[in-house]
Amino acid sequence: MSATTKPLTDRASWGGRNDAKLVLSPAAVKKVARTTLSPSTAEAMSGCSARWVIERLIPRTVDPFGPAELGTAAHFVFETVFGLPAQERTTETAMRIISTLQHSGGEIAVPSDPNDIDRWHGQVSKLVT
């Protein structure tokens, strides 16, 4: 971080007030915590980190085949792959990660019908490869 860049927590604001702090429960922190960021996540967080967090915490209708949900799954795969050592960043690794997404503990929207899993894997795979 450069000397002129403030930590994200110092830049979080609410309603234009920079002195307001966003307080999250441990469960909420776990839901939004990231060890690596995709470029689009980094850009969204640099604009308004409080908004980015809240958008991930507010319940909404979920369609595992919807563009946002498929994109979230693809971003998760990319973030996971690029968090690995360079020699492990392969298409095969990405495919293994995709095959385990239905066990992600609710972080990723996955079809509840087992008959739709293969089709869903295929759609996420198209975005990743």
Backbone as CSV, one residue per row, in Angstrom:
resi,resn,N_x,N_y,N_z,CA_x,CA_y,CA_z,C_x,C_y,C_z
1,MET,0.847,-1.162,0.000,0.000,0.000,0.000,0.901,1.235,0.000
2,SER,0.592,2.185,-0.868,1.409,3.393,-0.937,1.104,4.295,0.248
3,ALA,1.969,5.270,0.447,1.802,6.187,1.574,0.528,7.011,1.434
4,THR,0.049,7.213,0.208,-1.149,8.025,-0.002,-2.428,7.202,-0.033
5,THR,-2.320,5.890,-0.032,-3.498,5.030,-0.074,-3.939,4.691,1.337
6,LYS,-5.203,4.987,1.632,-5.740,4.667,2.953,-6.288,3.245,2.940
7,PRO,-6.220,2.549,4.079,-6.823,1.215,4.147,-8.312,1.299,3.822
8,LEU,-8.845,0.222,3.268,-10.244,0.183,2.879,-11.161,0.527,4.048
9,THR,-10.827,0.077,5.238,-11.679,0.355,6.395,-11.721,1.838,6.719
10,ASP,-10.668,2.574,6.400,-10.664,4.014,6.642,-11.476,4.766,5.597
11,ARG,-11.706,4.138,4.434,-12.433,4.806,3.361,-13.903,4.419,3.327
12,ALA,-14.310,3.438,4.122,-15.714,3.034,4.121,-16.563,4.181,4.643
13,SER,-17.653,4.461,3.957,-18.526,5.536,4.410,-19.972,5.112,4.240
14,TRP,-20.840,5.827,4.879,-22.259,5.557,4.777,-22.969,6.893,4.653
15,GLY,-23.718,7.059,3.586,-24.446,8.305,3.384,-23.528,9.506,3.277
16,GLY,-22.343,9.303,2.731,-21.403,10.405,2.577,-20.622,10.734,3.833
17,ARG,-20.906,10.049,4.916,-20.193,10.310,6.176,-19.012,9.363,6.275
18,ASN,-17.832,9.911,6.353,-16.637,9.080,6.479,-16.383,8.633,7.909
19,ASP,-17.094,9.228,8.874,-16.874,8.841,10.268,-17.766,7.665,10.680
20,ALA,-18.719,7.291,9.832,-19.606,6.168,10.140,-18.884,4.862,9.825
21,LYS,-18.982,3.909,10.718,-18.321,2.616,10.525,-19.362,1.530,10.319
22,LEU,-19.031,0.601,9.464,-19.871,-0.553,9.199,-19.436,-1.658,10.153
23,VAL,-20.335,-2.093,11.029,-20.016,-3.124,12.014,-20.704,-4.414,11.581
24,LEU,-19.916,-5.483,11.460,-20.436,-6.759,10.980,-20.291,-7.848,12.032
25,SER,-21.232,-8.783,12.016,-21.129,-9.954,12.882,-20.034,-10.865,12.342
26,PRO,-19.510,-11.772,13.162,-18.513,-12.724,12.659,-19.020,-13.534,11.463
27,ALA,-20.308,-13.904,11.464,-20.865,-14.661,10.329,-20.863,-13.819,9.056
28,ALA,-21.184,-12.532,9.180,-21.177,-11.643,8.015,-19.759,-11.433,7.507
29,VAL,-18.814,-11.278,8.415,-17.412,-11.115,8.007,-16.960,-12.338,7.229
30,LYS,-17.318,-13.521,7.717,-16.930,-14.759,7.029,-17.516,-14.801,5.618
31,LYS,-18.738,-14.308,5.456,-19.397,-14.345,4.153,-18.731,-13.416,3.138
32,VAL,-18.183,-12.298,3.582,-17.613,-11.324,2.638,-16.089,-11.316,2.614
33,ALA,-15.451,-12.059,3.503,-13.981,-12.060,3.568,-13.389,-12.663,2.301
34,ARG,-12.306,-12.076,1.825,-11.605,-12.561,0.635,-10.107,-12.542,0.911
35,THR,-9.409,-13.577,0.473,-7.946,-13.560,0.569,-7.346,-12.944,-0.681
36,THR,-8.079,-13.034,-1.796,-7.670,-12.392,-3.045,-8.897,-11.718,-3.647
37,LEU,-8.664,-10.736,-4.501,-9.764,-10.011,-5.128,-9.648,-10.075,-6.641
38,SER,-10.788,-10.279,-7.293,-10.812,-10.161,-8.748,-10.736,-8.672,-9.082
39,PRO,-10.360,-8.325,-10.303,-10.323,-6.904,-10.674,-11.670,-6.206,-10.483
40,SER,-12.772,-6.880,-10.823,-14.076,-6.230,-10.677,-14.452,-6.044,-9.210
41,THR,-14.095,-6.996,-8.353,-14.356,-6.843,-6.921,-13.523,-5.707,-6.349
42,ALA,-12.253,-5.642,-6.728,-11.383,-4.563,-6.252,-11.922,-3.206,-6.686
43,GLU,-12.383,-3.116,-7.933,-12.927,-1.853,-8.429,-14.189,-1.464,-7.661
44,ALA,-15.086,-2.437,-7.444,-16.320,-2.160,-6.713,-16.023,-1.730,-5.283
45,MET,-15.062,-2.381,-4.640,-14.723,-2.035,-3.261,-14.046,-0.675,-3.166
46,SER,-13.305,-0.291,-4.195,-12.635,1.010,-4.140,-13.638,2.144,-4.289
47,GLY,-14.775,1.871,-4.954,-15.799,2.897,-5.099,-16.544,3.123,-3.794
48,CYS,-17.104,2.075,-3.241,-17.821,2.164,-1.962,-17.812,0.781,-1.332
49,SER,-16.880,0.571,-0.447,-16.731,-0.752,0.152,-17.946,-1.140,0.993
50,ALA,-18.580,-0.167,1.645,-19.768,-0.479,2.442,-20.885,-1.006,1.544
51,ARG,-21.065,-0.382,0.386,-22.095,-0.845,-0.552,-21.785,-2.265,-1.019
52,TRP,-20.521,-2.537,-1.356,-20.134,-3.870,-1.820,-20.485,-4.916,-0.766
53,VAL,-20.169,-4.633,0.493,-20.448,-5.573,1.586,-21.951,-5.784,1.733
54,ILE,-22.701,-4.706,1.772,-24.143,-4.813,1.995,-24.819,-5.557,0.852
55,GLU,-24.382,-5.322,-0.386,-24.973,-6.036,-1.519,-24.768,-7.546,-1.412
56,ARG,-23.723,-7.974,-0.739,-23.490,-9.400,-0.569,-24.250,-9.983,0.619
57,LEU,-24.699,-9.137,1.514,-25.368,-9.618,2.721,-26.894,-9.573,2.641
58,ILE,-27.453,-8.740,1.760,-28.904,-8.629,1.657,-29.448,-9.835,0.891
59,PRO,-30.424,-10.538,1.479,-31.008,-11.687,0.780,-31.705,-11.237,-0.508
60,ARG,-31.612,-12.053,-1.535,-32.288,-11.768,-2.797,-32.656,-13.089,-3.453
61,THR,-33.501,-13.020,-4.464,-33.878,-14.213,-5.212,-32.654,-14.732,-5.950
62,VAL,-32.435,-16.025,-5.852,-31.237,-16.626,-6.438,-31.634,-17.587,-7.553
63,ASP,-30.994,-17.432,-8.708,-31.154,-18.353,-9.831,-29.765,-18.852,-10.196
64,PRO,-29.427,-20.108,-9.888,-28.079,-20.606,-10.165,-27.654,-20.445,-11.623
65,PHE,-28.635,-20.347,-12.542,-28.321,-20.183,-13.959,-28.395,-18.722,-14.401
66,GLY,-28.656,-17.816,-13.462,-28.698,-16.393,-13.792,-27.296,-15.849,-14.040
67,PRO,-27.186,-14.770,-14.812,-25.870,-14.218,-15.141,-25.050,-13.820,-13.909
68,ALA,-25.686,-13.210,-12.921,-24.939,-12.786,-11.724,-24.403,-13.992,-10.958
69,GLU,-25.236,-15.016,-10.803,-24.822,-16.195,-10.048,-23.736,-16.984,-10.776
70,LEU,-23.885,-17.139,-12.098,-22.834,-17.822,-12.866,-21.539,-17.015,-12.815
71,GLY,-21.656,-15.696,-12.911,-20.471,-14.840,-12.823,-19.804,-14.930,-11.464
72,THR,-20.608,-15.001,-10.410,-20.048,-15.149,-9.063,-19.293,-16.466,-8.941
73,ALA,-19.860,-17.530,-9.485,-19.180,-18.832,-9.447,-17.868,-18.768,-10.217
74,ALA,-17.891,-18.154,-11.404,-16.664,-18.033,-12.202,-15.626,-17.187,-11.473
75,HIS,-16.054,-16.075,-10.869,-15.117,-15.241,-10.101,-14.504,-16.023,-8.951
76,PHE,-15.325,-16.819,-8.268,-14.814,-17.631,-7.168,-13.721,-18.576,-7.666
77,VAL,-13.971,-19.201,-8.819,-12.970,-20.114,-9.392,-11.691,-19.350,-9.714
78,PHE,-11.814,-18.199,-10.390,-10.626,-17.409,-10.737,-9.867,-16.953,-9.492
79,GLU,-10.597,-16.459,-8.483,-9.940,-16.010,-7.252,-9.204,-17.161,-6.585
80,THR,-9.801,-18.344,-6.597,-9.165,-19.514,-5.993,-7.939,-19.935,-6.790
81,VAL,-8.080,-20.013,-8.111,-6.958,-20.427,-8.966,-5.796,-19.445,-8.838
82,PHE,-6.074,-18.144,-8.891,-4.988,-17.169,-8.844,-4.428,-16.972,-7.441
83,GLY,-5.048,-17.598,-6.450,-4.478,-17.636,-5.109,-3.491,-18.779,-4.926
84,LEU,-3.369,-19.626,-5.938,-2.461,-20.784,-5.897,-1.099,-20.420,-6.482
85,PRO,-0.074,-21.216,-6.179,1.229,-21.016,-6.825,1.080,-21.125,-8.347
86,ALA,1.914,-20.404,-9.081,1.801,-20.305,-10.543,1.722,-21.663,-11.232
87,GLN,2.506,-22.621,-10.794,2.527,-23.923,-11.469,1.219,-24.697,-11.296
88,GLU,0.386,-24.304,-10.334,-0.893,-24.985,-10.108,-2.060,-24.291,-10.810
89,ARG,-1.815,-23.170,-11.461,-2.868,-22.398,-12.126,-3.139,-22.970,-13.514
90,THR,-3.846,-24.070,-13.545,-4.110,-24.767,-14.804,-5.614,-24.903,-15.028
91,THR,-5.960,-25.209,-16.268,-7.362,-25.478,-16.596,-7.871,-26.669,-15.797
92,GLU,-7.018,-27.672,-15.635,-7.420,-28.861,-14.875,-7.742,-28.491,-13.425
93,THR,-6.943,-27.616,-12.833,-7.214,-27.171,-11.464,-8.547,-26.439,-11.408
94,ALA,-8.791,-25.562,-12.371,-10.060,-24.830,-12.413,-11.235,-25.797,-12.518
95,MET,-11.103,-26.824,-13.342,-12.183,-27.807,-13.498,-12.418,-28.579,-12.200
96,ARG,-11.352,-28.891,-11.479,-11.504,-29.573,-10.175,-12.243,-28.667,-9.194
97,ILE,-11.907,-27.387,-9.205,-12.579,-26.445,-8.301,-14.063,-26.368,-8.650
98,ILE,-14.373,-26.275,-9.943,-15.775,-26.221,-10.371,-16.527,-27.461,-9.898
99,SER,-15.893,-28.618,-9.978,-16.576,-29.859,-9.590,-16.866,-29.928,-8.095
100,THR,-16.218,-29.090,-7.297,-16.461,-29.096,-5.849,-17.350,-27.944,-5.389
101,LEU,-17.774,-27.075,-6.293,-18.535,-25.893,-5.888,-19.852,-26.219,-5.199
102,GLN,-20.470,-27.342,-5.549,-21.747,-27.653,-4.897,-21.570,-27.950,-3.412
103,HIS,-20.326,-28.076,-2.966,-20.042,-28.314,-1.547,-19.450,-27.069,-0.889
104,SER,-19.723,-25.889,-1.460,-19.104,-24.649,-0.973,-19.793,-24.073,0.257
105,GLY,-20.808,-24.720,0.746,-21.460,-24.259,1.965,-22.369,-23.064,1.765
106,GLY,-22.964,-22.936,0.586,-23.913,-21.857,0.352,-23.311,-20.574,-0.171
107,GLU,-22.005,-20.507,-0.270,-21.355,-19.291,-0.767,-21.661,-19.071,-2.246
108,ILE,-21.812,-20.159,-2.986,-22.080,-20.122,-4.419,-23.468,-20.705,-4.668
109,ALA,-24.266,-20.036,-5.525,-25.600,-20.539,-5.862,-25.466,-21.731,-6.803
110,VAL,-25.874,-22.881,-6.321,-25.775,-24.136,-7.073,-27.185,-24.712,-7.192
111,PRO,-27.518,-25.327,-8.333,-28.857,-25.914,-8.466,-29.140,-26.942,-7.367
112,SER,-30.363,-26.922,-6.863,-30.735,-27.891,-5.828,-31.094,-29.244,-6.436
113,ASP,-31.477,-29.248,-7.703,-31.828,-30.496,-8.384,-30.552,-31.156,-8.911
114,PRO,-30.217,-32.358,-8.424,-28.997,-33.038,-8.881,-28.937,-33.225,-10.399
115,ASN,-30.107,-33.267,-11.054,-30.135,-33.424,-12.510,-29.620,-32.183,-13.242
116,ASP,-29.578,-31.045,-12.561,-29.111,-29.801,-13.183,-27.625,-29.527,-12.947
117,ILE,-26.984,-30.291,-12.083,-25.588,-30.017,-11.705,-24.645,-30.072,-12.905
118,ASP,-24.741,-31.099,-13.738,-23.833,-31.217,-14.886,-23.987,-30.033,-15.841
119,ARG,-25.233,-29.633,-16.103,-25.471,-28.483,-16.989,-24.887,-27.215,-16.377
120,TRP,-25.058,-27.056,-15.057,-24.520,-25.885,-14.354,-22.989,-25.887,-14.410
121,HIS,-22.373,-27.043,-14.139,-20.908,-27.147,-14.246,-20.451,-26.722,-15.639
122,GLY,-21.175,-27.167,-16.666,-20.827,-26.815,-18.041,-20.895,-25.323,-18.294
123,GLN,-21.912,-24.666,-17.746,-22.044,-23.220,-17.959,-20.949,-22.450,-17.229
124,VAL,-20.622,-22.864,-16.012,-19.531,-22.203,-15.285,-18.210,-22.458,-16.008
125,SER,-18.014,-23.677,-16.490,-16.781,-24.027,-17.209,-16.586,-23.161,-18.443
126,LYS,-17.664,-22.872,-19.175,-17.566,-22.009,-20.362,-17.056,-20.616,-19.994
127,LEU,-17.447,-20.126,-18.835,-16.998,-18.794,-18.406,-15.536,-18.793,-17.973
128,VAL,-15.075,-19.926,-17.481,-13.723,-20.008,-16.912,-12.674,-20.368,-17.955
129,THR,-13.058,-21.146,-18.957,-12.050,-21.590,-19.943,-12.111,-20.801,-21.232
